[in-house]
Amino acid sequence: MLDIRVEVAAETVVGMDVDVGRAAHTLTKALDYVGIDDKSHGRRVGLICHRIAHLLGWNRQRRHFSLLAGMLHDCGVSSTSVHKKLVDEMEWQGAEQHCIRGDKFLRSFPPFQAYAPAIRYHHTRWASLPDTLDPETREYANLIFLADRLDVRYAVFVSEHPYHQVLLQRHELLDDLLPYVGTLFSETLYQALRVAAEKDSFWLELRDEYLDEAIFETLDSGDYKISLNFNEIEALGELISQVVDAKSPFTHYHSLRVADLAYTLAGLAGVGSYDARLLRIAGLLHDVGKLRTPDEILEKAGPLSADEAAQMHSHPLDSKRVLQAIFPDTPIARWASEHHEKLDGSGYPFGWHAEQIDLPTRILCIADIFQALCQKRPYRDRLSVDEVLQIMDSMAAKGQIDLNVYTLLQEHRQRLYAIAVSAGAQIYEP
């Protein structure tokens, strides 16, 4: 394998302000896409953690830590099949794998590193937590486990009953967890939950129409706004892209490779270094909306049905919604949401024509097509560079992709193909 190293342009001092609390909230909303029908599990778990922590008299810093750790707890879950196991069973044999992935993902982004140990053990029994963990981490991990299992029962209940009945049946929901106290769950945390759950607001604030309001009333954005340089911003982008690419073995490294291709093509096309780096972030995150797409569609070994294609067509707007919240006042969300647009108007979801599609979007579109064709997919093996260009020649002839950018790709085909098929995290020279 070629060892192609990339030195990203050196202007790393330029960056942007990011509200880490809101970034955690938005990442959680993206992760909640994986549930397909239940879009709020992570945020509810975070709020439950905070309410129990408040009842325990934990200080403000620990309460807020509990909220963010609870929201981020399932960052290792990308697969809808894994999500189904998590909501169907109190314990299951493979649960630890997503905890290990989540720990790894969070450690890759410095502002989230502190939450990694609690996420690593959030499906470990209270009685089995390693003695090497400090007392606070043990409490955080078990608090998340308790809140997670309560929320699973809550979600099932409200899907089958009029919502107000949760106030009448709260004790039955809590009693479901009672047999596991002392083994799965800490007695202290469970008793605090029972007291906190006596308030009607504990349950009412879990409703979608109240949930985000309750979270943002709890979070003070001033506590979490930090200035990140481009390297740190890209670390956040790579964290999210790892979550997305882990959804299917057939999309592994796709986002990272599209980002590197887009960045390299942008340099070849004369795009300024600042916009080129923003475009790399857009490439990393262009498919975050696919977290909402069922695994069986992404891994289907054949053409999609009309119904399956319609489901796929929503992922650019799902990506836009997430990225606008994390990177406001930048073109990142727009570029990511338009990466399936074609110059002849045949793309989706907007059906833009050439005059409505800017150069960075055209570059990202070509990078995405090229990498997808270079990558092994469930319905075919990896194509050679000549086979890829033969397919793209037809698209260029139809006026669907930018001819100037495509010419650059043809001229640098071997270098760009090496980027497209490489594995692992690398960065490439423009």
Phi, psi and omega per residue, in radians:
M1 nan 2.418 3.095
L2 -1.191 2.386 3.075
D3 -1.708 1.567 -3.050
I4 -1.750 1.936 -3.123
R5 -1.732 2.544 -3.126
V6 -2.083 2.290 2.974
E7 -1.816 1.938 3.110
V8 -1.275 2.578 -3.124
A9 -0.832 2.526 -2.867
A10 -1.385 -0.027 -3.070
E11 -1.318 1.038 -3.080
T12 -1.375 -0.151 3.138
V13 -1.311 -0.369 3.118
V14 -1.401 2.352 -3.125
G15 -2.750 -2.573 -3.130
M16 -2.737 2.803 3.060
D17 -1.427 2.338 3.118
V18 -2.272 2.309 3.047
D19 -1.510 1.831 -3.031
V20 -1.134 -0.596 3.092
G21 -1.090 -0.787 3.118
R22 -1.253 -0.557 3.064
A23 -1.103 -0.721 3.091
A24 -1.110 -0.720 3.130
H25 -1.110 -0.772 -3.101
T26 -1.212 -0.719 3.066
L27 -1.037 -0.693 3.120
T28 -1.109 -0.709 3.099
K29 -1.092 -0.673 3.089
A30 -1.132 -0.744 3.114
L31 -1.114 -0.570 3.132
D32 -1.182 -0.278 3.022
Y33 -1.021 -0.541 -3.046
V34 -1.065 -0.487 -3.118
G35 -1.254 -0.158 3.123
I36 1.100 -1.151 -3.087
D37 -1.625 -0.527 -3.093
D38 -1.869 1.915 -3.003
K39 -1.739 0.188 -2.964
S40 -2.359 0.173 -3.019
H41 -0.993 -0.889 -3.075
G42 -1.065 -0.740 -3.139
R43 -1.188 -0.655 3.100
R44 -1.131 -0.744 3.118
V45 -1.044 -0.754 3.107
G46 -1.036 -0.779 -3.119
L47 -1.188 -0.693 3.083
I48 -1.055 -0.769 3.097
C49 -0.993 -0.796 -3.114
H50 -1.100 -0.739 -3.094
R51 -1.167 -0.644 3.087
I52 -1.208 -0.732 3.120
A53 -1.063 -0.663 3.115
H54 -1.122 -0.770 3.126
L55 -1.084 -0.604 3.131
L56 -1.292 -0.162 -3.141
G57 1.416 0.336 3.093
W58 -1.152 2.607 -3.107
N59 -1.232 2.996 -3.030
R60 -1.026 -0.718 -3.134
Q61 -1.079 -0.762 -3.126
R62 -1.236 -0.617 3.100
R63 -1.104 -0.785 -3.134
H64 -1.186 -0.640 3.068
F65 -1.048 -0.741 3.129
S66 -1.083 -0.706 3.139
L67 -1.082 -0.897 -3.094
L68 -1.206 -0.707 3.106
A69 -1.099 -0.706 3.105
G70 -1.115 -0.703 3.126
M71 -1.154 -0.642 -3.046
L72 -1.528 0.008 -2.893
H73 -1.072 -0.496 -3.094
D74 -1.786 0.475 -3.126
C75 -1.164 -0.217 3.068
G76 -1.556 0.047 -3.123
V77 -1.836 1.984 3.049
S78 -2.024 -0.398 -3.010
S79 -1.562 2.342 3.086
T80 -1.173 -0.493 3.109
S81 -1.220 -0.676 3.067
V82 -1.137 -0.755 3.132
H83 -1.013 -0.695 -3.121
K84 -1.111 -0.701 3.097
K85 -1.095 -0.682 -3.103
L86 -1.149 -0.525 -3.114
V87 -1.659 -0.206 -3.105
D88 -1.668 -0.380 -2.981
E89 -2.294 2.511 3.085
M90 -1.138 -0.778 3.052
E91 -2.381 2.595 3.007
W92 -2.611 2.690 -2.905
Q93 -1.083 -0.574 -3.070
G94 -1.603 0.138 -3.029
A95 -1.079 -0.575 -3.044
E96 -1.149 -0.444 -3.074
Q97 -1.080 -0.745 -3.135
H98 -1.275 -0.409 3.044
C99 -1.188 -0.731 3.116
I100 -1.131 -0.753 3.109
R101 -1.101 -0.772 -3.141
G102 -1.058 -0.743 3.093
D103 -1.011 -0.804 -3.135
K104 -1.116 -0.807 -3.119
F105 -1.050 -0.816 -3.067
L106 -1.163 -0.580 3.136
R107 -1.192 -0.301 -3.115
S108 -1.394 -0.166 -3.131
F109 -2.184 1.870 -2.978
P110 -0.843 -0.763 -3.134
P111 -1.123 -0.297 3.129
F112 -1.796 -0.022 -3.039
Q113 -1.055 -0.629 -3.067
A114 -1.101 -0.426 -3.108
Y115 -1.480 -0.220 -3.009
A116 -1.045 -0.798 -3.093
P117 -1.069 -0.696 3.124
A118 -1.148 -0.690 3.124
I119 -1.176 -0.617 3.137
R120 -1.001 -0.589 -3.028
Y121 -2.012 0.386 -3.017
H122 -1.391 -0.007 2.968
H123 -2.094 0.346 3.091
T124 -1.657 2.361 3.125
R125 -1.008 2.542 3.092
W126 -0.964 -0.740 -3.107
A127 -1.274 -0.183 -3.069
S128 -1.999 0.063 -3.134
L129 -1.103 2.430 -3.102
P130 -1.049 2.451 3.114
D131 -1.151 -0.328 -3.115
T132 -1.310 -0.249 3.114
L133 -1.284 2.467 3.070
D134 -1.242 2.735 -3.042
P135 -0.984 -0.679 -3.122
E136 -1.171 -0.742 3.115
T137 -1.094 -0.687 3.083
R138 -1.023 -0.771 -3.135
E139 -1.163 -0.767 3.140
Y140 -1.063 -0.834 -3.101
A141 -1.062 -0.774 -3.095
N142 -1.308 -0.545 3.050
L143 -1.073 -0.759 3.104
I144 -1.101 -0.768 3.126
F145 -1.019 -0.822 -3.134
L146 -1.103 -0.822 -3.136
A147 -1.126 -0.679 3.131
D148 -1.085 -0.836 -3.115
R149 -1.217 -0.600 3.051
L150 -1.126 -0.760 -3.082
D151 -1.143 -0.591 3.088
V152 -1.058 -0.760 3.128
R153 -1.213 -0.660 3.082
Y154 -1.064 -0.802 -3.088
A155 -1.106 -0.717 3.103
V156 -1.109 -0.758 -3.102
F157 -1.079 -0.858 -3.062
V158 -1.275 -0.294 3.054
S159 -1.345 -0.283 -3.062
E160 -2.002 -0.113 -3.067
H161 -2.381 2.739 2.963
P162 -0.983 2.457 -2.959
Y163 -1.012 -0.714 -3.029
H164 -1.062 -0.354 -3.091
Q165 -1.222 -0.254 3.069
V166 -1.101 -0.523 3.107
L167 -1.207 -0.482 3.132
L168 -1.488 -0.439 -3.044
Q169 -1.922 0.224 -3.060
R170 -0.976 -0.702 -3.094
H171 -1.166 -0.589 3.093
E172 -1.151 -0.694 3.098
L173 -1.097 -0.747 3.126
L174 -1.192 -0.636 3.125
D175 -1.120 -0.472 3.096
D176 -1.039 -0.502 -3.103
L177 -1.568 -0.297 -3.016
L178 -0.973 -0.722 -3.120
P179 -1.085 -0.277 -3.064
Y180 -1.742 0.008 -3.138
V181 -1.233 2.330 -3.099
G182 1.667 -0.402 3.071
T183 -1.917 -1.180 3.097
L184 -1.337 -0.690 -2.958
F185 -2.150 2.575 3.057
S186 -1.166 2.350 3.069
E187 -1.018 -0.740 -3.122
T188 -1.088 -0.812 -3.124
L189 -1.156 -0.705 -3.119
Y190 -1.134 -0.752 3.141
Q191 -1.155 -0.617 3.056
A192 -1.122 -0.688 3.070
L193 -1.035 -0.786 -3.111
R194 -1.053 -0.702 3.133
V195 -1.226 -0.804 -3.131
A196 -1.058 -0.632 -3.072
A197 -1.313 -0.085 3.074
E198 -1.232 -0.410 3.116
K199 -1.348 2.298 3.078
D200 -1.018 -0.618 -3.098
S201 -1.073 -0.509 3.122
F202 -0.957 -0.733 -3.095
W203 -1.530 -0.685 -3.075
L204 -1.146 -0.613 -3.124
E205 -1.236 -0.196 3.085
L206 -1.382 -0.215 3.107
R207 -1.183 2.526 -3.072
D208 -0.954 -0.652 -3.075
E209 -1.252 -0.274 -3.140
Y210 -1.968 -0.266 -2.907
L211 -1.094 -0.956 -3.083
D212 -1.144 -0.628 3.096
E213 -1.061 -0.752 3.131
A214 -1.133 -0.682 3.139
I215 -1.161 -0.792 -3.081
F216 -1.293 -0.428 2.990
E217 -1.175 -0.517 -3.140
T218 -1.378 -0.730 -3.124
L219 -1.437 2.312 2.967
D220 -1.755 1.961 -3.019
S221 -1.024 -0.471 3.133
G222 -1.105 -0.424 -3.139
D223 -1.286 -0.349 -2.948
Y224 -2.108 -0.016 -3.112
K225 -1.425 2.085 3.131
I226 -2.318 2.758 3.110
S227 -1.686 2.159 -3.140
L228 -1.935 2.408 3.001
N229 -1.406 3.064 -3.042
F230 -1.091 -0.614 3.130
N231 -1.087 -0.700 -3.135
E232 -1.258 -0.650 3.095
I233 -1.119 -0.740 3.106
E234 -1.154 -0.546 3.069
A235 -1.109 -0.678 3.059
L236 -1.124 -0.780 3.108
G237 -1.057 -0.706 -3.140
E238 -1.217 -0.606 3.046
L239 -1.012 -0.886 -3.101
I240 -1.163 -0.681 -3.121
S241 -1.148 -0.581 3.076
Q242 -1.115 -0.681 3.100
V243 -1.089 -0.782 -3.113
V244 -1.148 -0.844 -3.058
D245 -1.212 -0.386 3.101
A246 -1.286 -0.161 -3.103
K247 -1.084 -0.575 -3.109
S248 -2.571 2.452 3.075
P249 -1.094 -0.316 -3.121
F250 -1.497 -0.136 3.084
T251 -1.998 0.152 -3.093
H252 -1.037 2.233 -3.137
Y253 1.233 0.027 -3.109
H254 -1.018 -0.879 -3.073
S255 -1.099 -0.741 -3.141
L256 -1.104 -0.732 -3.130
R257 -1.234 -0.674 3.067
V258 -1.068 -0.733 3.128
A259 -1.048 -0.786 -3.120
D260 -1.209 -0.647 3.064
L261 -1.123 -0.787 -3.129
A262 -1.095 -0.733 3.136
Y263 -1.110 -0.762 -3.130
T264 -1.171 -0.787 3.111
L265 -1.113 -0.641 3.119
A266 -1.079 -0.727 3.089
G267 -1.109 -0.740 3.121
L268 -1.130 -0.541 -3.109
A269 -1.512 -0.002 3.094
G270 1.483 0.259 3.078
V271 -1.209 2.403 3.141
G272 -1.042 2.710 -3.019
S273 -1.101 -0.630 -3.132
Y274 -1.123 -0.872 3.131
D275 -1.157 -0.573 3.123
A276 -1.117 -0.672 3.132
R277 -1.277 -0.645 3.025
L278 -1.065 -0.689 3.141
L279 -1.145 -0.622 3.090
R280 -1.080 -0.717 3.105
I281 -1.110 -0.750 3.084
A282 -1.037 -0.678 3.094
G283 -1.133 -0.713 3.101
L284 -1.040 -0.589 -2.956
L285 -1.969 0.142 -3.010
H286 -1.099 -0.444 -3.068
D287 -1.885 0.313 -3.113
V288 -1.035 -0.505 3.108
G289 -1.156 -0.279 3.122
K290 -1.253 -0.180 3.023
L291 -1.002 -0.434 -3.121
R292 -1.469 -0.224 -3.079
T293 -1.440 2.224 -3.139
P294 -0.986 2.517 -3.118
D295 -0.955 -0.700 -3.034
E296 -1.153 -0.411 3.070
I297 -1.323 -0.801 -3.133
L298 -1.120 -0.503 -3.050
E299 -1.864 0.236 -3.112
K300 -1.185 2.291 -3.125
A301 -1.595 1.082 -3.131
G302 2.895 3.099 -3.127
P303 -1.075 2.579 3.092
L304 -1.359 2.544 3.002
S305 -1.251 2.964 3.114
A306 -1.055 -0.698 3.130
D307 -1.153 -0.735 3.139
E308 -1.176 -0.692 3.103
A309 -1.107 -0.668 3.109
A310 -1.093 -0.666 3.082
Q311 -1.141 -0.693 3.122
M312 -1.115 -0.571 -3.039
H313 -1.204 -0.155 3.129
S314 -1.557 -0.225 -2.983
H315 -1.174 -0.542 3.087
P316 -1.107 -0.682 3.124
L317 -1.269 -0.569 3.033
D318 -1.109 -0.686 3.076
S319 -1.098 -0.783 -3.114
K320 -1.029 -0.741 -3.114
R321 -1.062 -0.742 3.138
V322 -1.194 -0.807 -2.997
L323 -1.296 -0.515 3.062
Q324 -1.097 -0.592 -3.128
A325 -1.300 -0.620 -3.110
I326 -1.459 -0.681 -3.056
F327 -2.162 1.104 3.108
P328 -1.152 2.753 3.079
D329 1.105 0.455 3.008
T330 -2.335 2.843 3.104
P331 -1.477 0.093 -3.036
I332 -0.986 -0.859 -3.094
A333 -1.117 -0.688 -3.123
R334 -1.153 -0.846 -3.137
W335 -1.034 -0.783 -3.114
A336 -1.099 -0.693 -3.066
S337 -1.321 -0.230 -3.083
E338 -1.906 0.247 -3.008
H339 -1.276 -0.141 3.048
H340 -1.839 0.187 3.082
E341 -1.345 2.574 3.125
K342 -2.131 2.608 -3.041
L343 -1.127 -0.393 -3.125
D344 -1.611 0.123 3.108
G345 1.491 0.092 -3.077
S346 -1.555 -0.002 -3.105
G347 -1.471 -3.021 -3.138
Y348 -2.504 2.802 0.098
P349 -1.584 -0.180 -3.012
F350 -1.594 -0.419 -3.066
G351 1.193 0.602 -3.140
W352 -1.116 2.721 2.986
H353 -1.862 3.060 -2.981
A354 -0.879 -0.788 -3.052
E355 -1.180 -0.230 -3.122
Q356 -1.757 0.018 -3.043
I357 -2.037 2.044 -3.075
D358 -1.434 3.026 -3.049
L359 -1.086 -0.820 3.135
P360 -1.013 -0.678 3.110
T361 -1.138 -0.704 3.110
R362 -1.079 -0.698 3.117
I363 -1.132 -0.802 -3.127
L364 -1.103 -0.680 3.101
C365 -1.034 -0.832 -3.126
I366 -1.168 -0.702 3.117
A367 -1.073 -0.715 -3.129
D368 -1.166 -0.791 3.135
I369 -1.095 -0.829 -3.086
F370 -1.065 -0.832 -3.102
Q371 -1.163 -0.702 3.133
A372 -1.064 -0.673 3.132
L373 -1.271 -0.510 3.140
C374 -1.374 -0.307 -3.009
Q375 -1.668 2.523 3.052
K376 -1.131 2.356 3.133
R377 -2.206 2.879 -3.055
P378 -1.068 -0.397 -3.066
Y379 -1.810 0.011 3.122
R380 -2.909 2.848 3.036
D381 -1.436 3.011 3.052
R382 -1.048 2.435 3.105
L383 -1.606 2.680 3.031
S384 -1.281 2.877 -3.126
V385 -1.093 -0.631 3.120
D386 -1.173 -0.674 3.098
E387 -1.150 -0.687 3.113
V388 -1.088 -0.836 -3.092
L389 -1.187 -0.508 3.083
Q390 -1.104 -0.716 3.095
I391 -1.178 -0.759 -3.105
M392 -1.245 -0.471 3.042
D393 -0.987 -0.720 -3.141
S394 -1.126 -0.695 3.125
M395 -1.156 -0.688 3.113
A396 -1.151 -0.696 -3.140
A397 -1.116 -0.535 3.129
K398 -1.446 -0.053 3.140
G399 1.328 0.464 -3.098
Q400 -1.561 -0.494 -3.090
I401 -2.182 2.771 -3.068
D402 -1.196 2.157 -3.062
L403 -1.216 -0.646 -3.131
N404 -1.141 -0.785 3.123
V405 -1.170 -0.688 -3.133
Y406 -1.150 -0.624 3.082
T407 -1.085 -0.713 3.084
L408 -1.079 -0.714 3.114
L409 -1.079 -0.754 3.130
Q410 -1.108 -0.717 -3.111
E411 -1.158 -0.519 -3.082
H412 -2.014 0.552 -2.969
R413 -0.999 -0.759 -3.072
Q414 -1.201 -0.730 3.114
R415 -1.108 -0.777 -3.105
L416 -1.265 -0.587 3.082
Y417 -1.136 -0.702 3.105
A418 -1.054 -0.670 3.073
I419 -1.144 -0.783 -3.027
A420 -1.118 -0.558 -3.039
V421 -1.795 -0.025 -3.111
S422 -1.287 2.731 3.106
A423 -2.006 2.702 3.113
G424 1.606 2.999 -3.075
A425 -1.585 1.968 3.071
Q426 -2.416 2.896 3.079
I427 -2.263 2.556 -2.962
Y428 -2.101 2.540 3.113
E429 -1.137 2.443 3.058
P430 -1.287 nan nan
